[in-house]
């Protein structure tokens, strides 16, 4: 098959959707398919991946407690029309297919089998609610719909009913499960608590710092390692200074190649996100590394792990609950080992090879349905679809 993977987000910036597209493309190529990635790009890296097609530049737009870098160009339609005519894709797979503006133009013009993957979970779904009447006709252009989790499905289907398949995000299981070169700085006998995530407010780092400041007095032989791109909020530095917190290591962003080294240096993994997570990639990476987890009981995380099995789930925004859960694992090495082993046995279900096989099966089903004429009415572009 010739497949176009479409993202509304800037290809050069790290994020869950772009990571998903990158890994999916790698495994689709390994399975023998021809892949092109289509996305905006503002600052090209020194080397662009083969098969990448740049569509416009991106602009920063606040959304869902984060910042989305998307193209807002209304002049892309002629170029997209030429691109689709030249490439003749069998399948166009749009990620966040109702996001402006590239996916909407492609949906309007594509006569390939159009597949949409919905990644986001914003709790109340206000964005979908506000725009659903304008977007329903674009949603009807999708031949198939995927949600990455049950929370993502519940939100999108509430506003755009239809037949969805839940196909999860994937991880490179062997990368995180295979022993990596140790980080000697963290092998001094201290118990390491690891946080991995973009340094955004919704990731809840300040609540973890609050919990750590309390348990550090009772367990002085502990260390908190913070890994992730972005700039910490000013109150993070103020908090560390005011409480004279020791053994907090702000690593910053690390390469994907080095990331397993940090997971494997950890004794406990902690993700205190406050919400708006549709999935738990970092939880799965920790599980693949055999680490017990303390995480918040938000819907995206609860869909990946179970309380008392792979780790402990606590209410969001609660320093006290985080402290109690972390101290439970700090004080019980046998429990840490048991929970880590359970996570390591569960994580292979989410290996990218398995996830890609599910996606290929769905492509094949949709192509066969198209060839049988069951969705021919969705195949032709409609001139009445005017972009808002």
N, C-alpha and C positions, 0 to 999 in steps of 0.2 A: 504494500500500500504506500501511496504518497500522502504524507500527513503534514498539515500545517498546525503548529502549536502557537496559539495567539495569547499574548499577555497585554493588558492595558498598562502595566507597570514598567518603569524604566529598567532595561536589561542590566544596567551597570550597578544597580543598588541591591544589596542583599535583602532578602525577605522570603517568607514562606512560599509564596506563589512562584517566584522565580526559581527557588531551589527545587520545588516540585517539578516545574517544567524542565529544568536542566537534567535532573535525574531520570525523568520519564523519557526524555529524548535519547539519553545514552542507552537506556535499555530497549527502546524501540529500534534504534539502529542495530544493537546487538542481535535483535530478533529478525533482522533482515529488511527493515522498512526504511524508506527514504523520508527524512525529516527536515523541515525548515521551521525555525523559530522566528516569529514575527512579533516585534515589540518596539516601543519608542526607545531612543537612546540619546542622551544629552552629551555625555563625555565618553567617547569610545576608549576602551582599554587599548594597551599596546598591541595585543593580539585578539582579534575577534574569532569566536568559534565558527568553524565551517558550517555553512547552512543558515547563518543568522541573517535576517532581513530587517533592516532598520526602517521604521515608519515614524518619522517626526522626532521632535524633542519633547521632553517632559516638563511639567510644572508641579510644584509641591502644593498639595491640597490636604488640609487636616481632615482626618476621617477616623472614626472608631477608636479614638484615643491614640492614634498614631498619625503618620504623615504618608500619604500616598503620592507617588510621583507618576503622574499620568499625562498623556498627550491630550491637549484640548484644541488641537488644530482642526478647523472646519474645512481646510483646503486639501485634505488627503484623499477625498473620494476618487478623483481621476486616477491617482497613482494606485489605489487599491484595486480599482477596476482592471487596470492593466496587469497588475500583479496576479490576480486570480485568473485572468485569461492566459497568461504565460505559464503559470505553474500547473494548472489543471489538477488540483488536489482531489484525491478520493475522499479524504476526511479533513475537515477543519475542526480542530479541538480548541475551543475558546475557554480560557480560564477567567472567571468572573465575567461571564458573557454579557451582562447587562451594565457593565461599567463603561463610562465614557472614555474616548469616543471611538477608538479603533475597533473594539468588538462590535459596536452597533453598526458601523459602516460595513464591516465584513459580513455580518449577519444579513444586512440588507441586500448585499450584492452576490453572496456566495450561492452557487448551485451545487456545491459538494454536500456530502452528509455532514451536517452541523451538529457538533456535540458540545455541550456546555458543562464545565465543572464549577460548582459553587463552593467556595472555600470559606466564606466569611460567616461569622456569627456575632451579631451585635446586640443580642439580648432582646431589646424591644423591637428591632427591625424598623425603626422610624424612617430610615432612608428608603427601604423598599415600600413602606406604606405611602410615603409622600409621592413616590414616582410610579407606583405600580400601574396606574391607568395608562400612562404614556408608554410604559415598557412592556405591557402585555403582548402587544403585536410583535415586538422583537422576540419575546420568549416563545411565541408560537412558531418562529422560524427555526427553532431547535428541533432536530430530529431525535435527539437523545439528551437526557439530563443526568448528571452525576452530582452527588453531594459527598463531601469528604468525611462526614460524620453524621450521627443522628441529630445533634444540635443544629448543624448547618442545614440538614434536611427539614427540620421542624420550622426553622425560620423562613426559608425560601418557599416551601410548599404552602405556608400559610397565606402568602400573597400571590404566588404563582402556582396554582395547583397543577399537577401533572404526574407522569410516571417517572419516578426517579430511581436510580440505583445508588446505593451507598458503597463507594469504593474508597478506602481510606488513603491518607497520605502514606508514603513509604519511608523506610530508612535503609541505609546500607548496613545490614546487620553484621556482616563479617568484619567491616571496618571498625566497628565499635566493640565487637566481641573478641577480636584478635589482640593479644597482648602487644602494646605499643612501647616505644622507647620511653623509659620512666622520666619524670620531671624530678630531678634530684633535689631541687629546692624545697619540695613538699614531702620529702622522705626523711623527716627528722623526728618521727615519732608522734607528732601532733595529729589529732583527729581532724580531717579536712571536710568541711561543709562546702559544697559547690553550688553556685548559682550560674546559670547560662541563659542569656537572653539579651535582646536589645535593651539599652538603658532608657526605657520609656516609663512614664508614670504608671501605666496599667500593668507593668510587670511586677509591681509591688515590692521593689527592693527595700524601700524604707521600712516596711513592716518586718522584713527579715533582719535588717540592721537593729531594729528595736528589740526583737526577740533575742538576737545574738548578744546584745549589750547586757541583757539580764542573765543569760545562761553562762556567759563568759566568766562571771564571778564564781559560779559554782563549778565550772569545768574549764579551768585556765589553760589546759593543754589542748585547746581547740583553735582552729583557724577557719576564717571565712574567705573563700576564693570567689571573686566576681569576674565572670568572663562575658564579654559582649560588646558590640560596637555602640557608638554614641557617646554623648556626654552626660555623666550623672547630674541629676538635679543639684542645684546649689545646697539644698537642705541636706543632701547626702553627706557632703564634706563637712557641713556645719554640725551634723549629728555626730559624725566620727570624732570631730575635734571637741565638741562639748562634753561628750561622754568618755573622752580619752580612750577610745576603742583601740585595742592592740590586735595585731594579727588579722587585719582586714586587708586583703590584697586585691587591688583593682587592676586587673590584667589588661582590660580593653579587648578589642576584637582580636581573634586568632584565626589562622587559616583553617580551612576544613580538614587539611591533612593533619594539623596538630591537635584539633579538637578532641579526638579520642584519648590523647595523653592526659588531658585535664579530667575527663570523666574517670579514667582509670586511677588517677591520683586521689580521687575523692573516696571518703568513707560513707558519706550521706549526700544525696542530691536533694536540693530544695528549690521549688518553684512556687513563689507566693503570689502569682498573678491575681489581679482583682476581678477579672472578667473579660468578656469579648474575645475569648479564645475558642475557635471551633474544633481544635484538636490539641494534641500534646506531643509534638515531635520531640521536644527535649526530654519528655518523660520516657519515650521509647528509646532514645539514645542512651539514657541512663540505665534503663532496663537491660538493653543489649550489653552494656558494660558490666552488668551484674551488681548494680548499686541499689540500695533501698532508697525510697523516695519519701519526702514530706512535701505535699502539694496542697493547694486550695481545692475545695470541693466545688469548683465551677463546672459547668456542664461539659465543656470540651475536655477537661481532664478526667472527669468521672466516666467518660465514654472510653477511655484508654486503660485506666487502672481501677482497682477496687480497694476500698479501705480495709486494712488488715491483711491484704494479700501481698501486693508488690510494694506496699508502703502505707503511709497514713495520710488521710485527707482531713483537712481542717477548714473551718469557715474562713472566707477571705477577710482581709483587713483586720485580723486579730493577732496582735503580737503575742498575747498570752497563749493562744492555741498553738501557734507556731513554736513557742518556747517549750511547751509541754511535750509536743510531738517530737521535737528534736532531742530533748532530754531523754525521752523514752528510748530512742534509738542509740543515743550516746552511751546510755547506761547498760545496754543489752547487746553485746556483740553477737550473741547467738541469733537474736531476732534480726539483726542487720543481715547476717549471712543467709538466714532463711528467706527473708523477703527479697534479697538480691537474687537468690537462686530462682525464685518464682518468676521474677521479672525476666530473667535471662531465658527461661523456658517459654515465655509468652511472646517475647519480642520477634522471633522469627516469622510469626504470622504476618508481620508488616514489612517483611523484606521486599525491596523494590522488584525483585524478580517475580514474586507472587502477585504483587499489585499490578505490575505491567501486564501479566498474563490475563488478569481480570479485565483490564482496559481493552486489550486486543480482542478478547472475546466479545466485548460490548460493541466495538467497532464492526466486527464481523457480522454480528446480529443485525445492526442497523443497516449495513450495506446490503445484506440479504433481504431485509425488509424493503429497502428502497428498490432493489431489482425486481421484487415481486409486485411493485406498484402500490404498496400499502401506505407510502408517505409521499407520493408524487405531488400532491397538492402543496407540500411544504418546500418543494425543490426549486420553484421558480421565483426569482426576485419580484417584489411587489413595489411598484412606483409610489404607492400611497404611504410607504414608510418614510416619513420625513423626520430627520433628526431634530430633537428639541433644541 
